[in-house]
Amino acid sequence: MMHAPTTRYGVIQAAYWSGFCMVLLFASAYLLDAGLTNSQIGLVIAAGGALSAVLQPVVAGAADRSRRVPLRVWAAALSALMVAVGAILLIPGMHWLLTAVFFGLLVLTVQLLQPLVNALGIAAMARGVKLNFGVARAAGSGVFALVSVGAGWIVAVAGSVMVPLLIIAFQIAFLVATVTFVHRGGIAVVSGAPDEPVAAPTQPMTRARWQRFFVLLAGITVLMTSHAMINNYMLQVMRHHGGDTGEMGTAVMIAALMELPVMVLWGRVMGRWSPGRLLQLSGVFFVVKTALTWLAPSVLGIYGAQTLQIGAFAAMVMASVYYVERMLPARDRIKGQAYMTMTATAGSVVGSLLGGLLLDASGVPLMLLVGTGIAAVGGALTLVSAESRL
């Protein structure tokens, strides 16, 4: 039975990932129509991501130390900024450079939000509100799947103007869900009981363990680089095989739906494998998924490769949250979650820049070949650095 806090937090996750989908997945569709090249699109996404990587620990640290401003207010303020920027993008006749700057601001802000969204559900687990993080996060993936395919066909029919309109709509929903996320007079928070108790670290964080943790962060960053080269340029990959935004949305929907079993059944998954072991397994899945995408002969082949999301991104996004909670002392956990979020952000920066350059220089096949090699390096680093007993 789903408790009310789980439902309400699930709405936050769903609204957030819907907005994330529109900003990152549809960046190419919107910016290509605005007159940008692939390399310029990569620069826009990379610039927003790079600033986000720098600011994420700063914002997370400020929110962590804040006593007067609740976490939900920090998140709502960033969401309100996205609504304003989305409205600016609707102004007709805007120069392509201004369009690039404002869209880059959306890329920055949506990624700044991610550790705050996770912190709303994770940071105060011990306060006892019954909330199933896995189910709530699955709601985000489920709605992401629906939005990706629905918005893909909407943009194909109505044009790229629908991108900022849908961003505004989803951010308004996120803002309302976030500011009303209160419980018993305070901010509703997550209880670890439905999924997995958050235990105190069993070993002190020595210098060697911190170094190993940062090697793991590097490995995940490299994996996220290959992931971004596919996801941020999925439209170009689909057009290479004769598809368009509709097929792109379907491919992303398949991947998002494959995340649901892992997230909904996370308690059982954790009963069989540790977060560290799951991080190692996800590294292997990323390598195979990227290789199959490179070797795919058609749109159907891309669809098949997307099914491996179940062991790649789905396992990694859940395992990384619990890995940090098990490894780090309480005072470092929000910062640790921000570091994990930074891996995806930094990977998106490098993947966007490199992917755009490779597309303009040689096309989709070379980009996917390079992405496969990058994934292999990231998978190897993850295998040797994740502590499987955690």
C-alpha positions as CSV (number, residue, x, y, z in Angstrom):
1,M,0.0,0.0,0.0
2,M,1.4,3.4,-0.9
3,H,1.5,5.9,1.9
4,A,0.5,9.6,1.3
5,P,4.1,10.9,1.8
6,T,5.3,8.4,-0.9
7,T,2.6,9.7,-3.3
8,R,3.5,13.3,-2.6
9,Y,7.2,12.7,-3.0
10,G,6.5,10.7,-6.1
11,V,4.8,13.7,-7.6
12,I,7.9,15.8,-6.9
13,Q,10.1,13.1,-8.6
14,A,7.7,12.9,-11.5
15,A,7.5,16.6,-12.1
16,Y,11.3,17.0,-11.8
17,W,12.1,14.2,-14.2
18,S,9.5,15.5,-16.7
19,G,11.3,18.9,-16.7
20,F,14.7,17.2,-16.9
21,C,13.4,15.2,-19.9
22,M,12.3,18.4,-21.7
23,V,15.5,20.3,-21.1
24,L,18.1,17.6,-21.8
25,L,16.4,15.2,-24.1
26,F,14.8,17.9,-26.3
27,A,17.8,20.3,-26.3
28,S,18.9,19.1,-29.8
29,A,15.4,19.4,-31.3
30,Y,14.9,22.9,-29.9
31,L,18.4,24.3,-30.6
32,L,18.7,22.8,-34.0
33,D,15.5,24.6,-35.0
34,A,17.0,27.8,-33.5
35,G,19.9,27.5,-35.9
36,L,22.7,26.0,-33.8
37,T,25.1,23.4,-35.0
38,N,25.8,20.1,-33.2
39,S,29.0,21.5,-31.8
40,Q,27.3,24.6,-30.6
41,I,24.6,22.5,-29.0
42,G,27.3,20.5,-27.2
43,L,28.8,23.7,-26.0
44,V,25.5,25.0,-24.6
45,I,24.8,21.7,-22.7
46,A,28.4,21.5,-21.6
47,A,28.6,25.1,-20.3
48,G,25.4,24.7,-18.3
49,G,26.6,21.4,-17.0
50,A,30.0,22.7,-16.1
51,L,28.6,25.6,-14.1
52,S,26.2,23.2,-12.4
53,A,29.1,20.9,-11.4
54,V,30.8,23.8,-9.7
55,L,27.7,25.1,-8.0
56,Q,26.1,21.8,-6.9
57,P,28.2,21.3,-3.8
58,V,27.9,25.0,-3.0
59,V,24.1,25.0,-3.2
60,A,23.9,21.7,-1.4
61,G,26.2,22.9,1.3
62,A,24.3,26.1,1.8
63,A,21.0,24.2,1.9
64,D,22.5,21.7,4.4
65,R,23.6,24.5,6.7
66,S,20.5,26.6,6.3
67,R,18.2,26.8,9.4
68,R,15.9,29.6,8.3
69,V,15.2,28.5,4.7
70,P,13.7,25.0,4.3
71,L,15.1,22.8,1.7
72,R,11.8,22.8,-0.2
73,V,12.1,26.6,-0.6
74,W,15.5,26.3,-2.2
75,A,14.1,23.8,-4.7
76,A,11.0,25.9,-5.3
77,A,13.1,29.0,-6.0
78,L,15.2,27.2,-8.6
79,S,12.0,25.9,-10.2
80,A,10.5,29.5,-10.3
81,L,13.7,30.6,-12.2
82,M,13.1,27.9,-14.8
83,V,9.5,29.1,-15.3
84,A,10.8,32.6,-15.9
85,V,13.5,31.5,-18.3
86,G,11.0,29.2,-20.2
87,A,8.7,32.2,-20.6
88,I,11.6,34.3,-22.0
89,L,12.3,31.7,-24.6
90,L,8.8,32.2,-26.0
91,I,9.6,35.7,-27.1
92,P,9.5,35.6,-30.9
93,G,12.5,36.6,-33.1
94,M,15.1,36.1,-30.4
95,H,18.7,35.9,-31.7
96,W,20.2,32.4,-31.7
97,L,22.9,33.5,-29.3
98,L,20.4,34.7,-26.7
99,T,18.5,31.5,-27.2
100,A,21.6,29.5,-26.5
101,V,22.4,31.5,-23.3
102,F,18.9,31.1,-21.9
103,F,18.7,27.5,-22.7
104,G,22.0,27.0,-21.1
105,L,20.6,28.5,-18.0
106,L,17.8,25.9,-18.0
107,V,20.5,23.2,-18.3
108,L,22.3,24.7,-15.3
109,T,19.2,25.1,-13.1
110,V,17.6,21.7,-13.8
111,Q,20.9,20.0,-12.8
112,L,21.3,22.2,-9.7
113,L,17.9,20.9,-8.6
114,Q,18.8,17.2,-8.7
115,P,20.7,16.8,-5.4
116,L,18.0,18.9,-3.6
117,V,15.3,16.6,-4.9
118,N,17.1,13.6,-3.6
119,A,17.9,15.3,-0.3
120,L,14.2,15.9,0.2
121,G,13.7,12.2,0.3
122,I,17.0,11.0,1.8
123,A,18.6,13.5,4.1
124,A,16.2,13.0,7.1
125,M,15.4,9.3,6.9
126,A,15.7,8.9,10.6
127,R,12.8,11.2,11.3
128,G,10.3,8.4,10.8
129,V,7.9,9.4,8.1
130,K,7.0,6.2,6.1
131,L,8.1,6.9,2.6
132,N,9.3,4.4,0.0
133,F,12.1,6.2,-1.9
134,G,12.3,3.4,-4.6
135,V,8.6,3.6,-5.5
136,A,8.7,7.4,-5.5
137,R,11.8,7.4,-7.7
138,A,10.1,4.9,-10.0
139,A,7.3,7.3,-10.4
140,G,9.8,9.8,-11.8
141,S,11.1,7.2,-14.3
142,G,7.5,6.1,-15.2
143,V,6.4,9.6,-16.0
144,F,9.7,10.4,-17.7
145,A,8.8,7.5,-20.1
146,L,5.4,8.8,-20.8
147,V,6.6,12.4,-21.3
148,S,9.5,11.3,-23.6
149,V,7.2,9.5,-26.0
150,G,4.3,11.9,-25.7
151,A,6.4,15.1,-26.1
152,G,8.3,13.5,-28.9
153,W,5.2,13.1,-31.0
154,I,3.9,16.5,-29.9
155,V,7.1,18.3,-30.9
156,A,7.1,16.4,-34.2
157,V,3.6,17.7,-35.0
158,A,3.4,21.1,-33.3
159,G,7.1,22.2,-33.6
160,S,9.9,23.0,-31.2
161,V,7.9,25.9,-29.6
162,M,6.3,23.2,-27.4
163,V,9.6,22.6,-25.7
164,P,9.6,25.8,-23.5
165,L,5.8,25.5,-23.1
166,L,6.1,22.0,-21.6
167,I,9.1,23.1,-19.5
168,I,7.0,25.8,-18.0
169,A,4.1,23.5,-17.3
170,F,6.2,20.8,-15.6
171,Q,8.1,23.4,-13.5
172,I,4.8,24.9,-12.2
173,A,3.7,21.4,-11.2
174,F,7.1,20.8,-9.5
175,L,6.9,24.2,-7.7
176,V,3.5,23.5,-6.3
177,A,4.3,19.9,-5.3
178,T,7.5,21.1,-3.6
179,V,6.2,24.0,-1.6
180,T,3.3,21.9,-0.3
181,F,5.6,19.0,0.7
182,V,5.1,19.4,4.4
183,H,4.2,16.9,7.1
184,R,3.1,17.4,10.7
185,G,4.1,21.0,10.6
186,G,7.5,20.4,9.0
187,I,9.1,19.2,5.9
188,A,8.0,15.7,5.0
189,V,11.0,13.4,4.9
190,V,11.9,9.8,4.1
191,S,12.0,6.9,6.4
192,G,14.5,4.2,5.4
193,A,12.2,1.4,6.7
194,P,10.3,0.6,3.5
195,D,13.4,0.1,1.5
196,E,16.6,-0.4,3.6
197,P,17.7,1.0,6.9
198,V,20.4,3.6,6.7
199,A,23.2,2.2,8.9
200,A,26.1,4.1,10.2
201,P,29.4,3.5,8.4
202,T,31.1,0.4,9.8
203,Q,34.6,1.7,8.9
204,P,36.2,5.1,9.4
205,M,36.8,7.2,6.3
206,T,40.5,7.0,6.0
207,R,42.5,8.8,3.4
208,A,42.8,5.6,1.4
209,R,39.0,5.1,1.4
210,W,38.4,8.7,0.4
211,Q,40.9,8.2,-2.5
212,R,39.1,5.0,-3.5
213,F,35.8,6.9,-3.4
214,F,37.1,9.6,-5.7
215,V,38.3,6.9,-8.1
216,L,34.8,5.6,-8.1
217,L,33.4,9.0,-8.8
218,A,35.9,9.3,-11.7
219,G,34.7,5.9,-13.1
220,I,31.0,6.9,-12.9
221,T,31.8,10.2,-14.5
222,V,33.4,8.4,-17.4
223,L,30.4,6.1,-17.7
224,M,28.1,9.1,-17.6
225,T,30.2,10.6,-20.5
226,S,29.3,7.7,-22.7
227,H,25.7,7.8,-21.5
228,A,25.4,11.5,-22.4
229,M,26.9,11.0,-25.8
230,I,23.9,8.7,-26.6
231,N,21.2,10.4,-24.6
232,N,21.9,14.0,-25.5
233,Y,22.2,13.1,-29.2
234,M,19.6,10.4,-29.4
235,L,17.8,12.5,-32.0
236,Q,20.8,12.5,-34.3
237,V,21.3,8.8,-33.7
238,M,17.7,8.1,-34.7
239,R,17.9,10.3,-37.8
240,H,21.0,8.3,-38.8
241,H,18.8,5.3,-38.8
242,G,15.8,7.0,-40.5
243,G,13.8,8.0,-37.5
244,D,12.9,11.4,-35.9
245,T,11.6,12.9,-32.6
246,G,8.8,10.3,-32.3
247,E,11.2,7.4,-32.5
248,M,13.6,9.2,-30.2
249,G,10.8,9.5,-27.6
250,T,10.0,5.8,-28.0
251,A,13.6,4.8,-27.4
252,V,13.8,6.9,-24.3
253,M,10.5,5.6,-23.1
254,I,11.8,2.0,-23.4
255,A,14.8,2.9,-21.3
256,A,12.7,4.7,-18.7
257,L,10.3,1.8,-18.4
258,M,13.1,-0.6,-17.9
259,E,14.1,1.4,-14.8
260,L,10.8,0.7,-13.1
261,P,11.3,-2.9,-11.9
262,V,14.6,-2.1,-10.3
263,M,13.2,0.9,-8.5
264,V,9.9,-0.6,-7.4
265,L,11.6,-3.8,-6.2
266,W,14.6,-2.1,-4.7
267,G,14.1,-3.5,-1.2
268,R,14.4,-7.0,-2.7
269,V,17.3,-6.1,-4.9
270,M,19.2,-4.8,-1.9
271,G,18.4,-8.0,0.0
272,R,20.4,-9.9,-2.6
273,W,23.2,-7.6,-3.6
274,S,25.0,-4.7,-1.9
275,P,25.0,-1.2,-3.4
276,G,28.7,-1.6,-4.1
277,R,28.2,-4.8,-6.0
278,L,25.4,-3.2,-7.9
279,L,27.6,-0.3,-8.9
280,Q,30.1,-2.8,-10.3
281,L,27.4,-4.6,-12.2
282,S,26.0,-1.4,-13.6
283,G,29.4,-0.6,-15.0
284,V,29.4,-3.8,-17.0
285,F,25.8,-3.1,-18.3
286,F,26.8,0.4,-19.5
287,V,29.6,-1.0,-21.6
288,V,27.4,-3.7,-23.2
289,K,24.6,-1.2,-23.8
290,T,26.8,1.4,-25.5
291,A,28.5,-1.3,-27.6
292,L,25.1,-2.6,-28.8
293,T,24.0,0.9,-29.6
294,W,27.1,1.4,-31.8
295,L,26.5,-2.0,-33.5
296,A,22.7,-1.5,-34.0
297,P,21.7,-1.8,-37.7
298,S,18.4,0.0,-37.3
299,V,15.9,1.8,-35.1
300,L,14.8,-1.6,-33.8
301,G,18.3,-2.3,-32.8
302,I,18.5,0.9,-30.8
303,Y,15.3,-0.1,-29.1
304,G,16.8,-3.4,-28.1
305,A,19.9,-1.8,-26.7
306,Q,17.7,0.5,-24.6
307,T,16.4,-2.5,-22.7
308,L,19.7,-2.8,-20.9
309,Q,18.9,0.3,-19.0
310,I,17.6,-2.1,-16.4
311,G,21.1,-3.0,-15.3
312,A,22.9,0.2,-16.3
313,F,21.4,3.6,-15.3
314,A,18.6,2.2,-13.2
315,A,20.9,0.2,-10.9
316,M,23.5,3.0,-10.8
317,V,21.1,5.8,-9.8
318,M,19.7,3.8,-6.9
319,A,22.9,2.1,-5.8
320,S,24.8,5.3,-5.7
321,V,22.4,6.9,-3.3
322,Y,22.5,4.0,-0.9
323,Y,26.3,3.6,-1.3
324,V,26.9,7.1,-0.1
325,E,24.5,6.6,2.8
326,R,26.4,3.4,3.9
327,M,29.9,4.7,3.3
328,L,29.9,8.3,4.6
329,P,29.3,9.7,8.1
330,A,26.1,11.7,8.5
331,R,27.8,15.1,8.3
332,D,29.1,14.3,4.8
333,R,26.0,12.6,3.3
334,I,24.3,15.5,1.5
335,K,27.7,16.6,0.2
336,G,28.3,13.0,-0.9
337,Q,25.0,13.0,-2.7
338,A,26.1,16.2,-4.4
339,Y,29.3,14.6,-5.5
340,M,27.4,11.7,-7.0
341,T,25.2,14.1,-8.9
342,M,28.3,15.9,-10.1
343,T,29.4,12.7,-11.8
344,A,26.4,12.8,-14.1
345,T,26.8,16.5,-14.6
346,A,30.5,16.3,-15.4
347,G,29.8,13.4,-17.7
348,S,27.2,15.3,-19.5
349,V,29.6,18.2,-20.0
350,V,32.3,16.1,-21.6
351,G,29.9,13.9,-23.5
352,S,28.1,16.9,-24.9
353,L,31.2,18.6,-26.1
354,L,32.9,15.5,-27.4
355,G,29.7,14.1,-29.0
356,G,28.9,17.4,-30.8
357,L,32.4,17.7,-32.1
358,L,32.5,14.1,-33.3
359,L,29.0,14.4,-35.0
360,D,30.1,17.5,-37.0
361,A,33.5,16.0,-37.8
362,S,32.5,12.4,-38.8
363,G,28.9,11.5,-37.9
364,V,27.0,9.1,-35.6
365,P,29.1,5.9,-36.1
366,L,32.4,7.4,-34.9
367,M,30.7,9.1,-32.0
368,L,29.2,5.8,-30.8
369,L,32.5,3.9,-31.4
370,V,34.4,6.5,-29.2
371,G,31.5,6.3,-26.7
372,T,32.0,2.5,-26.4
373,G,35.7,2.9,-25.7
374,I,35.0,5.5,-23.1
375,A,32.4,3.2,-21.4
376,A,34.9,0.4,-21.2
377,V,37.3,2.7,-19.3
378,G,34.6,3.8,-16.9
379,G,33.4,0.3,-16.4
380,A,36.9,-0.8,-15.5
381,L,37.4,2.0,-13.0
382,T,34.0,1.3,-11.3
383,L,34.8,-2.4,-11.0
384,V,38.1,-1.8,-9.2
385,S,37.0,1.1,-6.9
386,A,33.5,0.2,-5.7
387,E,33.6,-1.5,-2.3
388,S,31.4,-4.6,-2.9
389,R,30.7,-5.3,0.7
390,L,29.0,-1.9,1.2
